[in-house]
Amino acid sequence: MTSFAELNALSAQQLSNLNELGYLTMTPVQAAALPAILAGKDVRAQAKTGSGKTAAFGLGLLQRIDGGRFNTQSLVLCPTRELADQVASELRRLARAIPNIKVLTLCGGVPFGAQRDSLTHAPHIIVATPGRLLDHLKKETVSLAALQTLVLDEADRMLDMGFADAIDEVITHAPAQRQTLLFSATWPQAIAAISQRIQRSPQTIEIDAVDELPAVEQRFYEVPRSGKIALLQQLLSREQPASCVVFCNTKKDCQAVCDALNESCQSALALHGDMEQRDRDQTLVRFANGSSRVLVATDVAARGLDIKALEMVINYELSWDPEVHVHRIGRTARAGKSGLAISLCAPEEAQRANLLEEMLNIKLQWLPQPGGLRITPLEATMATLCIDGGKKAKMRPGDILGALTGEMGLDGADIGKIVIHPMHAYVAVKQSQARHAWKQLQQGKIKGRAVKVRLLK
């Protein structure tokens, strides 16, 4: 079964919407999971980010939503705000064929009062992180009494982040008679245990198991820990990737590597758990729109991020877990494309390298360190303007584009992605035009109103 029409359960309007969204055939996880999900069964699936799992559970839960009932009928739990925003956005796209469906995200980093006000009229679907949802349940601003479908997305990462007790407490507020869908990129014993505790005879699906390596060229370099930053700078100088994620195992290394790259004019941004939510949001927007070519991230911070067309991944340090290694390198081989993954291994990491060879049944390709390479700049092509006033101010991408290309006289080809958040709008502008665009916006107006603008650095 490869066509959504073969499911015989989706409406003509939904099939038309899927076609408009470019969903012409089902991915393996959709083909395996959707028949059971649409039949109302519990499902536990092992599938990585980028496999199409959001559409799999999204189409299933939307089939059960009664738009005429104004109560919360579906709940999706996610480990991070970034993944929750991504899932909610996808659900809204899938829900375009169904009138009056309200989808709301409940995550930390947003004022509680604003979320409470949005809950005055209960959403049909809530996408939430466990901690913030629990806050609302305790204050009785959310009711799960009418819940029909519960989804745990990236369940293994939620356990890694210490959400096990919060998940159990959330479930005490949900009806016992419900459909429970559990998606996880890996399948440790703790996930099997939680599945047994909260699901009823689930259908088990395994997609992209750890031995199914993505189409990635892997290169390994042995280098003393003290020489890693210099080798990283040399490799970036030689490869000149348009976009690259460097994975570090600790927040300390993450920030140190980012600082060293920027000192050598290799544009980098850091992403780790100690950052404020606003800074995390801005980092992700800037990397996605081309305002930085390197993102230095920890695994917890990078899990679930929707990073498309990634040219290269570098493991600054090998993970102890081969499944995490596969998840890292798979980010550079999305949608059938090939990719490049480079790993820097200190002698003390030899045991991890041996474990990779053994568990993945591969022969690692060890290369000599490149000699005589000069460190050259890796400059971003774009810069980002942050405009105060987003969705709350009813600002749209067309308003900003029109202002910049109209009275302000910028060429449309100099303007990149425009992303609208609740309180801010982010605009990518070519580096050569960024300061000019910033000054023009400061002196001009959008939708007849003066706005505050910052050029992010």
Contacts in CASP RR format, 6 or more apart in sequence:
PFRMAT RR
TARGET T0000
AUTHOR 0000-0000-0000
METHOD contacts of the structure
MODEL  1
MTSFAELNALSAQQLSNLNELGYLTMTPVQAAALPAILAGKDVRAQAKTG
SGKTAAFGLGLLQRIDGGRFNTQSLVLCPTRELADQVASELRRLARAIPN
IKVLTLCGGVPFGAQRDSLTHAPHIIVATPGRLLDHLKKETVSLAALQTL
VLDEADRMLDMGFADAIDEVITHAPAQRQTLLFSATWPQAIAAISQRIQR
SPQTIEIDAVDELPAVEQRFYEVPRSGKIALLQQLLSREQPASCVVFCNT
KKDCQAVCDALNESCQSALALHGDMEQRDRDQTLVRFANGSSRVLVATDV
AARGLDIKALEMVINYELSWDPEVHVHRIGRTARAGKSGLAISLCAPEEA
QRANLLEEMLNIKLQWLPQPGGLRITPLEATMATLCIDGGKKAKMRPGDI
LGALTGEMGLDGADIGKIVIHPMHAYVAVKQSQARHAWKQLQQGKIKGRA
VKVRLLK
1 7 0 8 1.000
1 26 0 8 1.000
1 31 0 8 1.000
1 35 0 8 1.000
2 25 0 8 1.000
2 26 0 8 1.000
2 31 0 8 1.000
3 25 0 8 1.000
3 26 0 8 1.000
4 10 0 8 1.000
4 15 0 8 1.000
4 18 0 8 1.000
4 23 0 8 1.000
4 25 0 8 1.000
4 26 0 8 1.000
4 59 0 8 1.000
5 15 0 8 1.000
7 34 0 8 1.000
7 35 0 8 1.000
7 38 0 8 1.000
9 38 0 8 1.000
9 63 0 8 1.000
10 18 0 8 1.000
10 59 0 8 1.000
10 63 0 8 1.000
11 97 0 8 1.000
13 97 0 8 1.000
13 98 0 8 1.000
14 59 0 8 1.000
14 62 0 8 1.000
14 94 0 8 1.000
14 97 0 8 1.000
14 98 0 8 1.000
16 97 0 8 1.000
17 94 0 8 1.000
17 96 0 8 1.000
17 97 0 8 1.000
18 94 0 8 1.000
21 93 0 8 1.000
21 94 0 8 1.000
23 55 0 8 1.000
26 34 0 8 1.000
27 51 0 8 1.000
27 52 0 8 1.000
27 55 0 8 1.000
27 56 0 8 1.000
28 51 0 8 1.000
28 207 0 8 1.000
28 208 0 8 1.000
29 45 0 8 1.000
29 47 0 8 1.000
29 51 0 8 1.000
29 52 0 8 1.000
29 53 0 8 1.000
29 56 0 8 1.000
29 205 0 8 1.000
29 207 0 8 1.000
30 52 0 8 1.000
30 53 0 8 1.000
30 55 0 8 1.000
30 56 0 8 1.000
30 59 0 8 1.000
32 45 0 8 1.000
32 205 0 8 1.000
32 207 0 8 1.000
33 43 0 8 1.000
33 45 0 8 1.000
33 53 0 8 1.000
33 56 0 8 1.000
33 57 0 8 1.000
33 203 0 8 1.000
33 205 0 8 1.000
34 56 0 8 1.000
34 59 0 8 1.000
34 60 0 8 1.000
36 43 0 8 1.000
36 203 0 8 1.000
37 43 0 8 1.000
37 56 0 8 1.000
37 57 0 8 1.000
37 59 0 8 1.000
37 60 0 8 1.000
37 179 0 8 1.000
37 181 0 8 1.000
38 59 0 8 1.000
38 60 0 8 1.000
38 63 0 8 1.000
40 64 0 8 1.000
40 179 0 8 1.000
41 179 0 8 1.000
41 201 0 8 1.000
41 202 0 8 1.000
41 203 0 8 1.000
42 179 0 8 1.000
42 180 0 8 1.000
42 181 0 8 1.000
42 182 0 8 1.000
42 199 0 8 1.000
42 200 0 8 1.000
42 201 0 8 1.000
42 202 0 8 1.000
42 203 0 8 1.000
43 181 0 8 1.000
43 182 0 8 1.000
43 202 0 8 1.000
43 203 0 8 1.000
43 204 0 8 1.000
43 205 0 8 1.000
44 181 0 8 1.000
44 182 0 8 1.000
44 183 0 8 1.000
44 184 0 8 1.000
44 195 0 8 1.000
44 199 0 8 1.000
44 202 0 8 1.000
44 203 0 8 1.000
44 204 0 8 1.000
44 205 0 8 1.000
45 53 0 8 1.000
45 56 0 8 1.000
45 181 0 8 1.000
45 182 0 8 1.000
45 183 0 8 1.000
45 184 0 8 1.000
45 204 0 8 1.000
45 205 0 8 1.000
45 206 0 8 1.000
45 207 0 8 1.000
46 184 0 8 1.000
46 185 0 8 1.000
46 186 0 8 1.000
46 187 0 8 1.000
46 205 0 8 1.000
46 206 0 8 1.000
46 207 0 8 1.000
46 208 0 8 1.000
46 209 0 8 1.000
47 53 0 8 1.000
47 183 0 8 1.000
47 184 0 8 1.000
47 185 0 8 1.000
47 205 0 8 1.000
47 207 0 8 1.000
47 208 0 8 1.000
48 185 0 8 1.000
48 207 0 8 1.000
48 208 0 8 1.000
48 327 0 8 1.000
48 330 0 8 1.000
49 154 0 8 1.000
49 185 0 8 1.000
49 303 0 8 1.000
49 304 0 8 1.000
49 305 0 8 1.000
49 306 0 8 1.000
49 327 0 8 1.000
50 334 0 8 1.000
51 207 0 8 1.000
51 208 0 8 1.000
53 153 0 8 1.000
53 183 0 8 1.000
54 86 0 8 1.000
54 87 0 8 1.000
54 90 0 8 1.000
54 91 0 8 1.000
54 153 0 8 1.000
55 90 0 8 1.000
55 94 0 8 1.000
57 76 0 8 1.000
57 149 0 8 1.000
57 151 0 8 1.000
57 153 0 8 1.000
57 181 0 8 1.000
57 183 0 8 1.000
58 90 0 8 1.000
58 91 0 8 1.000
58 94 0 8 1.000
58 151 0 8 1.000
59 94 0 8 1.000
60 149 0 8 1.000
61 73 0 8 1.000
61 74 0 8 1.000
61 76 0 8 1.000
61 125 0 8 1.000
61 148 0 8 1.000
61 149 0 8 1.000
61 151 0 8 1.000
61 181 0 8 1.000
62 91 0 8 1.000
62 94 0 8 1.000
62 95 0 8 1.000
62 98 0 8 1.000
62 101 0 8 1.000
64 73 0 8 1.000
64 74 0 8 1.000
64 148 0 8 1.000
64 149 0 8 1.000
64 179 0 8 1.000
65 73 0 8 1.000
65 74 0 8 1.000
65 98 0 8 1.000
65 101 0 8 1.000
65 124 0 8 1.000
65 125 0 8 1.000
66 73 0 8 1.000
67 98 0 8 1.000
67 99 0 8 1.000
67 100 0 8 1.000
67 101 0 8 1.000
67 124 0 8 1.000
68 100 0 8 1.000
69 124 0 8 1.000
69 146 0 8 1.000
70 121 0 8 1.000
70 122 0 8 1.000
70 124 0 8 1.000
71 122 0 8 1.000
71 124 0 8 1.000
71 143 0 8 1.000
71 145 0 8 1.000
71 146 0 8 1.000
72 122 0 8 1.000
72 123 0 8 1.000
72 124 0 8 1.000
72 125 0 8 1.000
72 126 0 8 1.000
72 142 0 8 1.000
72 143 0 8 1.000
72 144 0 8 1.000
72 146 0 8 1.000
72 147 0 8 1.000
73 124 0 8 1.000
73 125 0 8 1.000
73 146 0 8 1.000
73 147 0 8 1.000
73 148 0 8 1.000
73 149 0 8 1.000
74 124 0 8 1.000
74 125 0 8 1.000
74 126 0 8 1.000
74 147 0 8 1.000
74 148 0 8 1.000
74 149 0 8 1.000
74 150 0 8 1.000
74 151 0 8 1.000
75 125 0 8 1.000
75 126 0 8 1.000
75 127 0 8 1.000
75 128 0 8 1.000
75 133 0 8 1.000
75 144 0 8 1.000
75 147 0 8 1.000
75 149 0 8 1.000
75 150 0 8 1.000
75 151 0 8 1.000
75 170 0 8 1.000
75 174 0 8 1.000
76 84 0 8 1.000
76 87 0 8 1.000
76 91 0 8 1.000
76 125 0 8 1.000
76 126 0 8 1.000
76 127 0 8 1.000
76 128 0 8 1.000
76 151 0 8 1.000
76 153 0 8 1.000
77 128 0 8 1.000
77 129 0 8 1.000
77 130 0 8 1.000
77 133 0 8 1.000
77 150 0 8 1.000
77 151 0 8 1.000
77 152 0 8 1.000
77 153 0 8 1.000
77 158 0 8 1.000
77 167 0 8 1.000
77 170 0 8 1.000
78 84 0 8 1.000
78 87 0 8 1.000
78 127 0 8 1.000
78 128 0 8 1.000
78 129 0 8 1.000
78 153 0 8 1.000
78 154 0 8 1.000
78 158 0 8 1.000
79 129 0 8 1.000
79 153 0 8 1.000
79 154 0 8 1.000
79 157 0 8 1.000
79 158 0 8 1.000
79 160 0 8 1.000
79 161 0 8 1.000
79 163 0 8 1.000
79 303 0 8 1.000
79 304 0 8 1.000
80 129 0 8 1.000
80 157 0 8 1.000
80 301 0 8 1.000
80 303 0 8 1.000
80 304 0 8 1.000
81 105 0 8 1.000
81 107 0 8 1.000
81 108 0 8 1.000
81 109 0 8 1.000
81 129 0 8 1.000
81 277 0 8 1.000
81 280 0 8 1.000
82 280 0 8 1.000
82 284 0 8 1.000
82 304 0 8 1.000
82 305 0 8 1.000
83 153 0 8 1.000
83 154 0 8 1.000
83 303 0 8 1.000
83 304 0 8 1.000
83 305 0 8 1.000
84 105 0 8 1.000
84 107 0 8 1.000
84 127 0 8 1.000
84 128 0 8 1.000
84 129 0 8 1.000
85 105 0 8 1.000
85 107 0 8 1.000
86 304 0 8 1.000
86 305 0 8 1.000
86 306 0 8 1.000
87 127 0 8 1.000
87 153 0 8 1.000
88 103 0 8 1.000
88 104 0 8 1.000
88 105 0 8 1.000
88 127 0 8 1.000
91 103 0 8 1.000
91 125 0 8 1.000
91 127 0 8 1.000
92 103 0 8 1.000
95 101 0 8 1.000
95 103 0 8 1.000
95 125 0 8 1.000
101 124 0 8 1.000
101 125 0 8 1.000
102 121 0 8 1.000
102 122 0 8 1.000
102 123 0 8 1.000
102 124 0 8 1.000
102 125 0 8 1.000
103 123 0 8 1.000
103 124 0 8 1.000
103 125 0 8 1.000
103 126 0 8 1.000
103 127 0 8 1.000
104 115 0 8 1.000
104 118 0 8 1.000
104 119 0 8 1.000
104 123 0 8 1.000
104 125 0 8 1.000
104 126 0 8 1.000
104 127 0 8 1.000
105 126 0 8 1.000
105 127 0 8 1.000
105 128 0 8 1.000
106 115 0 8 1.000
106 126 0 8 1.000
106 127 0 8 1.000
106 128 0 8 1.000
106 129 0 8 1.000
106 132 0 8 1.000
106 133 0 8 1.000
106 136 0 8 1.000
106 142 0 8 1.000
107 128 0 8 1.000
107 129 0 8 1.000
107 132 0 8 1.000
108 129 0 8 1.000
108 131 0 8 1.000
108 132 0 8 1.000
108 277 0 8 1.000
109 276 0 8 1.000
109 277 0 8 1.000
109 278 0 8 1.000
110 277 0 8 1.000
110 422 0 8 1.000
112 135 0 8 1.000
115 132 0 8 1.000
115 136 0 8 1.000
115 141 0 8 1.000
116 136 0 8 1.000
116 139 0 8 1.000
116 141 0 8 1.000
119 136 0 8 1.000
119 141 0 8 1.000
119 142 0 8 1.000
122 142 0 8 1.000
122 143 0 8 1.000
126 133 0 8 1.000
126 142 0 8 1.000
129 163 0 8 1.000
130 158 0 8 1.000
130 163 0 8 1.000
130 166 0 8 1.000
130 167 0 8 1.000
130 170 0 8 1.000
131 163 0 8 1.000
131 166 0 8 1.000
133 142 0 8 1.000
133 170 0 8 1.000
134 166 0 8 1.000
134 169 0 8 1.000
134 170 0 8 1.000
136 142 0 8 1.000
137 144 0 8 1.000
137 169 0 8 1.000
137 170 0 8 1.000
137 173 0 8 1.000
144 170 0 8 1.000
144 173 0 8 1.000
144 174 0 8 1.000
144 175 0 8 1.000
145 175 0 8 1.000
146 175 0 8 1.000
147 174 0 8 1.000
147 175 0 8 1.000
147 178 0 8 1.000
148 178 0 8 1.000
148 179 0 8 1.000
149 178 0 8 1.000
149 179 0 8 1.000
149 180 0 8 1.000
149 181 0 8 1.000
150 171 0 8 1.000
150 174 0 8 1.000
150 178 0 8 1.000
150 179 0 8 1.000
150 180 0 8 1.000
150 181 0 8 1.000
150 198 0 8 1.000
151 180 0 8 1.000
151 181 0 8 1.000
151 182 0 8 1.000
151 183 0 8 1.000
152 158 0 8 1.000
152 167 0 8 1.000
152 180 0 8 1.000
152 181 0 8 1.000
152 182 0 8 1.000
152 183 0 8 1.000
152 184 0 8 1.000
152 194 0 8 1.000
153 183 0 8 1.000
154 183 0 8 1.000
154 184 0 8 1.000
154 185 0 8 1.000
154 303 0 8 1.000
154 304 0 8 1.000
155 182 0 8 1.000
155 183 0 8 1.000
155 184 0 8 1.000
155 191 0 8 1.000
155 194 0 8 1.000
156 184 0 8 1.000
156 185 0 8 1.000
156 186 0 8 1.000
156 187 0 8 1.000
156 188 0 8 1.000
156 190 0 8 1.000
156 191 0 8 1.000
157 185 0 8 1.000
157 300 0 8 1.000
157 303 0 8 1.000
157 304 0 8 1.000
158 164 0 8 1.000
158 167 0 8 1.000
159 188 0 8 1.000
159 190 0 8 1.000
159 191 0 8 1.000
159 194 0 8 1.000
160 300 0 8 1.000
161 300 0 8 1.000
164 190 0 8 1.000
164 194 0 8 1.000
167 194 0 8 1.000
171 198 0 8 1.000
180 198 0 8 1.000
180 199 0 8 1.000
180 200 0 8 1.000
180 202 0 8 1.000
182 191 0 8 1.000
182 194 0 8 1.000
182 195 0 8 1.000
182 198 0 8 1.000
182 199 0 8 1.000
182 202 0 8 1.000
184 191 0 8 1.000
185 323 0 8 1.000
185 327 0 8 1.000
186 210 0 8 1.000
186 321 0 8 1.000
186 323 0 8 1.000
186 324 0 8 1.000
186 327 0 8 1.000
187 206 0 8 1.000
195 202 0 8 1.000
210 322 0 8 1.000
210 323 0 8 1.000
210 326 0 8 1.000
210 359 0 8 1.000
210 360 0 8 1.000
211 360 0 8 1.000
211 361 0 8 1.000
213 326 0 8 1.000
213 360 0 8 1.000
213 362 0 8 1.000
214 326 0 8 1.000
214 329 0 8 1.000
214 330 0 8 1.000
214 332 0 8 1.000
214 333 0 8 1.000
214 339 0 8 1.000
215 333 0 8 1.000
215 336 0 8 1.000
215 337 0 8 1.000
215 338 0 8 1.000
215 339 0 8 1.000
216 313 0 8 1.000
216 329 0 8 1.000
216 330 0 8 1.000
216 332 0 8 1.000
216 333 0 8 1.000
216 338 0 8 1.000
216 339 0 8 1.000
216 340 0 8 1.000
216 341 0 8 1.000
217 338 0 8 1.000
217 339 0 8 1.000
217 340 0 8 1.000
217 341 0 8 1.000
218 329 0 8 1.000
218 341 0 8 1.000
218 342 0 8 1.000
218 343 0 8 1.000
218 362 0 8 1.000
218 364 0 8 1.000
218 365 0 8 1.000
219 340 0 8 1.000
219 341 0 8 1.000
219 342 0 8 1.000
219 343 0 8 1.000
219 365 0 8 1.000
219 367 0 8 1.000
220 342 0 8 1.000
220 343 0 8 1.000
220 345 0 8 1.000
220 353 0 8 1.000
220 364 0 8 1.000
220 365 0 8 1.000
220 366 0 8 1.000
220 367 0 8 1.000
221 231 0 8 1.000
221 235 0 8 1.000
221 342 0 8 1.000
221 343 0 8 1.000
221 344 0 8 1.000
221 345 0 8 1.000
221 366 0 8 1.000
221 367 0 8 1.000
221 369 0 8 1.000
222 345 0 8 1.000
222 346 0 8 1.000
222 347 0 8 1.000
222 366 0 8 1.000
223 231 0 8 1.000
223 344 0 8 1.000
223 345 0 8 1.000
223 346 0 8 1.000
223 369 0 8 1.000
224 346 0 8 1.000
224 347 0 8 1.000
225 346 0 8 1.000
225 348 0 8 1.000
228 316 0 8 1.000
228 317 0 8 1.000
228 344 0 8 1.000
228 346 0 8 1.000
229 256 0 8 1.000
229 257 0 8 1.000
229 260 0 8 1.000
230 375 0 8 1.000
231 344 0 8 1.000
231 369 0 8 1.000
232 246 0 8 1.000
232 257 0 8 1.000
232 261 0 8 1.000
232 314 0 8 1.000
232 316 0 8 1.000
232 344 0 8 1.000
233 260 0 8 1.000
233 261 0 8 1.000
233 264 0 8 1.000
233 266 0 8 1.000
233 375 0 8 1.000
234 370 0 8 1.000
234 371 0 8 1.000
234 373 0 8 1.000
234 375 0 8 1.000
235 314 0 8 1.000
235 342 0 8 1.000
235 370 0 8 1.000
236 244 0 8 1.000
236 261 0 8 1.000
236 266 0 8 1.000
236 294 0 8 1.000
236 378 0 8 1.000
237 266 0 8 1.000
237 373 0 8 1.000
237 374 0 8 1.000
237 375 0 8 1.000
237 376 0 8 1.000
237 378 0 8 1.000
238 370 0 8 1.000
238 373 0 8 1.000
239 312 0 8 1.000
239 340 0 8 1.000
240 376 0 8 1.000
240 378 0 8 1.000
241 293 0 8 1.000
241 294 0 8 1.000
241 311 0 8 1.000
241 312 0 8 1.000
241 378 0 8 1.000
242 290 0 8 1.000
242 293 0 8 1.000
242 309 0 8 1.000
242 311 0 8 1.000
243 287 0 8 1.000
243 290 0 8 1.000
243 293 0 8 1.000
243 294 0 8 1.000
243 295 0 8 1.000
243 307 0 8 1.000
243 309 0 8 1.000
243 310 0 8 1.000
243 311 0 8 1.000
243 312 0 8 1.000
244 293 0 8 1.000
244 294 0 8 1.000
244 295 0 8 1.000
244 310 0 8 1.000
244 311 0 8 1.000
244 312 0 8 1.000
244 313 0 8 1.000
244 314 0 8 1.000
245 294 0 8 1.000
245 295 0 8 1.000
245 296 0 8 1.000
245 297 0 8 1.000
245 302 0 8 1.000
245 307 0 8 1.000
245 310 0 8 1.000
245 312 0 8 1.000
245 313 0 8 1.000
245 314 0 8 1.000
245 328 0 8 1.000
245 331 0 8 1.000
245 332 0 8 1.000
246 257 0 8 1.000
246 268 0 8 1.000
246 294 0 8 1.000
246 295 0 8 1.000
246 296 0 8 1.000
246 297 0 8 1.000
246 313 0 8 1.000
246 314 0 8 1.000
246 316 0 8 1.000
247 297 0 8 1.000
247 298 0 8 1.000
247 299 0 8 1.000
247 302 0 8 1.000
247 313 0 8 1.000
247 314 0 8 1.000
247 315 0 8 1.000
247 316 0 8 1.000
247 317 0 8 1.000
247 319 0 8 1.000
247 328 0 8 1.000
248 254 0 8 1.000
248 257 0 8 1.000
248 296 0 8 1.000
248 297 0 8 1.000
248 298 0 8 1.000
248 316 0 8 1.000
248 317 0 8 1.000
249 298 0 8 1.000
249 299 0 8 1.000
249 316 0 8 1.000
249 317 0 8 1.000
249 319 0 8 1.000
250 298 0 8 1.000
251 272 0 8 1.000
251 273 0 8 1.000
251 274 0 8 1.000
251 298 0 8 1.000
253 316 0 8 1.000
253 317 0 8 1.000
254 270 0 8 1.000
254 271 0 8 1.000
254 272 0 8 1.000
254 296 0 8 1.000
254 297 0 8 1.000
254 298 0 8 1.000
254 301 0 8 1.000
255 270 0 8 1.000
255 272 0 8 1.000
255 296 0 8 1.000
257 268 0 8 1.000
257 270 0 8 1.000
257 296 0 8 1.000
257 316 0 8 1.000
258 268 0 8 1.000
258 269 0 8 1.000
258 270 0 8 1.000
258 294 0 8 1.000
258 296 0 8 1.000
261 267 0 8 1.000
261 268 0 8 1.000
261 294 0 8 1.000
261 296 0 8 1.000
261 378 0 8 1.000
262 268 0 8 1.000
264 375 0 8 1.000
264 377 0 8 1.000
265 377 0 8 1.000
265 378 0 8 1.000
265 379 0 8 1.000
266 293 0 8 1.000
266 294 0 8 1.000
266 375 0 8 1.000
266 377 0 8 1.000
266 378 0 8 1.000
267 291 0 8 1.000
267 292 0 8 1.000
267 293 0 8 1.000
267 294 0 8 1.000
267 378 0 8 1.000
267 379 0 8 1.000
267 380 0 8 1.000
268 292 0 8 1.000
268 293 0 8 1.000
268 294 0 8 1.000
268 295 0 8 1.000
268 296 0 8 1.000
269 283 0 8 1.000
269 286 0 8 1.000
269 287 0 8 1.000
269 292 0 8 1.000
269 294 0 8 1.000
269 295 0 8 1.000
269 296 0 8 1.000
270 283 0 8 1.000
270 295 0 8 1.000
270 296 0 8 1.000
270 297 0 8 1.000
271 280 0 8 1.000
271 283 0 8 1.000
271 284 0 8 1.000
271 295 0 8 1.000
271 296 0 8 1.000
271 297 0 8 1.000
271 298 0 8 1.000
271 301 0 8 1.000
271 302 0 8 1.000
272 297 0 8 1.000
272 298 0 8 1.000
272 301 0 8 1.000
273 280 0 8 1.000
273 298 0 8 1.000
273 300 0 8 1.000
273 301 0 8 1.000
275 283 0 8 1.000
275 301 0 8 1.000
280 301 0 8 1.000
281 421 0 8 1.000
282 384 0 8 1.000
282 386 0 8 1.000
282 426 0 8 1.000
282 456 0 8 1.000
283 295 0 8 1.000
284 305 0 8 1.000
285 384 0 8 1.000
285 419 0 8 1.000
285 426 0 8 1.000
286 292 0 8 1.000
286 384 0 8 1.000
286 426 0 8 1.000
286 456 0 8 1.000
287 295 0 8 1.000
287 307 0 8 1.000
288 307 0 8 1.000
288 308 0 8 1.000
288 417 0 8 1.000
288 419 0 8 1.000
289 382 0 8 1.000
289 384 0 8 1.000
289 416 0 8 1.000
289 417 0 8 1.000
289 419 0 8 1.000
289 426 0 8 1.000
289 428 0 8 1.000
290 380 0 8 1.000
290 381 0 8 1.000
290 382 0 8 1.000
290 428 0 8 1.000
291 380 0 8 1.000
291 382 0 8 1.000
291 383 0 8 1.000
291 384 0 8 1.000
291 428 0 8 1.000
291 456 0 8 1.000
292 380 0 8 1.000
293 378 0 8 1.000
293 379 0 8 1.000
293 380 0 8 1.000
294 378 0 8 1.000
295 302 0 8 1.000
295 307 0 8 1.000
296 316 0 8 1.000
299 319 0 8 1.000
299 324 0 8 1.000
299 327 0 8 1.000
299 328 0 8 1.000
302 331 0 8 1.000
303 327 0 8 1.000
307 331 0 8 1.000
308 334 0 8 1.000
309 334 0 8 1.000
309 337 0 8 1.000
310 331 0 8 1.000
310 332 0 8 1.000
310 334 0 8 1.000
311 332 0 8 1.000
311 339 0 8 1.000
311 340 0 8 1.000
312 332 0 8 1.000
312 339 0 8 1.000
312 340 0 8 1.000
312 341 0 8 1.000
312 342 0 8 1.000
313 328 0 8 1.000
313 329 0 8 1.000
313 330 0 8 1.000
313 331 0 8 1.000
313 332 0 8 1.000
313 340 0 8 1.000
313 341 0 8 1.000
313 342 0 8 1.000
314 341 0 8 1.000
314 342 0 8 1.000
314 343 0 8 1.000
314 344 0 8 1.000
315 325 0 8 1.000
315 328 0 8 1.000
315 329 0 8 1.000
315 341 0 8 1.000
315 342 0 8 1.000
315 343 0 8 1.000
315 344 0 8 1.000
316 344 0 8 1.000
317 344 0 8 1.000
317 346 0 8 1.000
317 349 0 8 1.000
318 325 0 8 1.000
318 343 0 8 1.000
318 345 0 8 1.000
318 349 0 8 1.000
318 352 0 8 1.000
318 353 0 8 1.000
318 356 0 8 1.000
319 325 0 8 1.000
319 328 0 8 1.000
319 352 0 8 1.000
320 352 0 8 1.000
320 355 0 8 1.000
322 355 0 8 1.000
322 356 0 8 1.000
322 359 0 8 1.000
322 360 0 8 1.000
325 356 0 8 1.000
325 360 0 8 1.000
326 360 0 8 1.000
328 341 0 8 1.000
329 341 0 8 1.000
330 341 0 8 1.000
332 339 0 8 1.000
332 340 0 8 1.000
332 341 0 8 1.000
333 339 0 8 1.000
343 353 0 8 1.000
345 352 0 8 1.000
345 353 0 8 1.000
353 364 0 8 1.000
356 362 0 8 1.000
356 364 0 8 1.000
357 363 0 8 1.000
357 364 0 8 1.000
379 431 0 8 1.000
380 431 0 8 1.000
381 430 0 8 1.000
381 431 0 8 1.000
382 416 0 8 1.000
382 428 0 8 1.000
382 429 0 8 1.000
382 430 0 8 1.000
382 431 0 8 1.000
382 434 0 8 1.000
383 428 0 8 1.000
383 429 0 8 1.000
383 430 0 8 1.000
383 431 0 8 1.000
383 434 0 8 1.000
383 455 0 8 1.000
383 456 0 8 1.000
384 426 0 8 1.000
384 427 0 8 1.000
384 428 0 8 1.000
384 429 0 8 1.000
384 455 0 8 1.000
384 456 0 8 1.000
385 426 0 8 1.000
385 427 0 8 1.000
385 429 0 8 1.000
385 434 0 8 1.000
385 437 0 8 1.000
385 438 0 8 1.000
385 441 0 8 1.000
385 453 0 8 1.000
385 454 0 8 1.000
385 455 0 8 1.000
385 456 0 8 1.000
386 424 0 8 1.000
386 425 0 8 1.000
386 426 0 8 1.000
386 453 0 8 1.000
386 454 0 8 1.000
386 455 0 8 1.000
386 456 0 8 1.000
387 395 0 8 1.000
387 400 0 8 1.000
387 424 0 8 1.000
387 425 0 8 1.000
387 426 0 8 1.000
387 427 0 8 1.000
387 441 0 8 1.000
387 446 0 8 1.000
387 451 0 8 1.000
387 452 0 8 1.000
387 453 0 8 1.000
388 423 0 8 1.000
388 424 0 8 1.000
388 451 0 8 1.000
388 452 0 8 1.000
388 453 0 8 1.000
389 395 0 8 1.000
389 423 0 8 1.000
389 424 0 8 1.000
389 425 0 8 1.000
389 451 0 8 1.000
390 420 0 8 1.000
390 421 0 8 1.000
390 422 0 8 1.000
390 423 0 8 1.000
390 424 0 8 1.000
390 425 0 8 1.000
391 420 0 8 1.000
391 421 0 8 1.000
391 422 0 8 1.000
392 422 0 8 1.000
392 423 0 8 1.000
395 420 0 8 1.000
395 425 0 8 1.000
395 446 0 8 1.000
395 447 0 8 1.000
396 420 0 8 1.000
397 418 0 8 1.000
397 420 0 8 1.000
397 425 0 8 1.000
398 418 0 8 1.000
399 446 0 8 1.000
399 447 0 8 1.000
400 418 0 8 1.000
400 425 0 8 1.000
400 427 0 8 1.000
400 446 0 8 1.000
401 412 0 8 1.000
401 415 0 8 1.000
401 418 0 8 1.000
403 441 0 8 1.000
403 444 0 8 1.000
403 445 0 8 1.000
403 446 0 8 1.000
403 447 0 8 1.000
404 410 0 8 1.000
404 412 0 8 1.000
404 415 0 8 1.000
404 427 0 8 1.000
404 429 0 8 1.000
404 437 0 8 1.000
404 440 0 8 1.000
404 441 0 8 1.000
405 411 0 8 1.000
405 412 0 8 1.000
405 415 0 8 1.000
407 444 0 8 1.000
408 437 0 8 1.000
408 440 0 8 1.000
408 441 0 8 1.000
408 444 0 8 1.000
409 440 0 8 1.000
410 429 0 8 1.000
410 433 0 8 1.000
410 436 0 8 1.000
410 437 0 8 1.000
410 440 0 8 1.000
411 433 0 8 1.000
414 429 0 8 1.000
414 430 0 8 1.000
414 432 0 8 1.000
414 433 0 8 1.000
414 437 0 8 1.000
415 427 0 8 1.000
415 428 0 8 1.000
415 429 0 8 1.000
415 430 0 8 1.000
415 437 0 8 1.000
416 427 0 8 1.000
416 428 0 8 1.000
416 429 0 8 1.000
416 430 0 8 1.000
417 426 0 8 1.000
417 427 0 8 1.000
417 428 0 8 1.000
418 425 0 8 1.000
418 426 0 8 1.000
418 427 0 8 1.000
418 428 0 8 1.000
419 425 0 8 1.000
419 426 0 8 1.000
427 437 0 8 1.000
429 437 0 8 1.000
434 455 0 8 1.000
435 455 0 8 1.000
438 453 0 8 1.000
438 454 0 8 1.000
438 455 0 8 1.000
441 451 0 8 1.000
441 453 0 8 1.000
442 453 0 8 1.000
444 450 0 8 1.000
445 451 0 8 1.000
END
